[in-house]
Amino acid sequence: MFKVVRTFTFPGALEIEKEIFGNELEILVIPSATEDELIENCRDADAVICAYEPFTQCVLDALPKLKLLAFGTIGFNYADIDYARKKNIAVTHVSQYCIKEVADYTAGMLIMLNRMILPFNKSVKEDLVWDFNLFPAMRRFENQTVGLLGFGNISRLVTQRLRPFNCNVVAYDPFVSAEIAAEYGVELLSLDDVLQQSDLISLHLPANQQTKEIINYSSIAKMKDGVILVNAARGQLINEDAIIHAIDSGKMAYYAADVLQEEDPNLHTHPFVQRENIILTPHIAYYSQESLREATVECAMNVKHFAEGDYCKCQIVNGVKL
């Protein structure tokens, strides 16, 4: 029987997976956070459903039966997918779940920070100051430019959500045509032009070698003074020291992040926690009751299609088809 191991817990997932797999596939849930645990617990697996676990070269070498790494997330940067390709191990992801939730989070964060809702709330409740003129530089949203780095599914939904506010939206994405962007009323620009022209910037890029720390000292220097940056994509896209410098120097007005470089950060020592102008949420942009179910169904269907040899329906990202 085709054996599947899920290496993380997910609310309500097992019942859904059993319903989809039926009697054709065996599913076990064995939480495994380290390389040693993955090697021990996935040794006999034909497929693994994973999220943020370290499927490195040494782990993949130690799993001779493994045919499929099925990510239950949109991102798949926690596996060495190039090495998986060399080992003839397919890698899949889920592309449609939670895109509405992340778009809602992004648009809501951009609007909230533009209207200074958080600092006004602090001034009233903590400082006991009732003063409309604390932030005289605040500007109407429709007179500003929002820059999107990446123009995939989520960015397009963000654009739709921002349309009633009439702000100018520009984007950088070397894999999207100007014609497609124009359908959403968005102008495609170079990376430098987006950085230089935008009052607010939101990240929607995958994490890979080309995008690693794309937000760094150099790229921040190209941004407008007082820029607002939102990251609901991946923590690996930013250099955290550069963000600290930008916030402390006043170059960046706010940095809002749903993700950090570490998936399980030490909040007692992380420098972001101590800074008022850095807004943090614990990787919840994806979360809703609906998205939880959609993620489980989409991932389980990838596994089922793969086990049945229906590879065109599997959302394979590294080109491996057995």
Protein Blocks (a to p, Z undefined) as FASTA:
>chain_A
ZZdddfbdcehklmmmmmmnmmmbccdddddfbfklmmmmmmmpcbdcdfkbccdfklmm
mmmkbmbdcdfbfblklbcfklmmmnopacdddfkgoklmmmmmmmmmmmmmmnommmmm
mmmmmnopacfklmmmbccfklpccddehjafklmmmmmmmmmnopacddddfkbcfklm
mmnopacddfklmmmmpmbdcddbdcdfklgokbcfklmmmpcehiacddfkbfklpcfk
lmmmmmmnomambdcdfbdfblbdcfklmmklmpmklccdehillgcfklmmmmmmmmmm
mmmmmmnopaklnopaklpaZZ
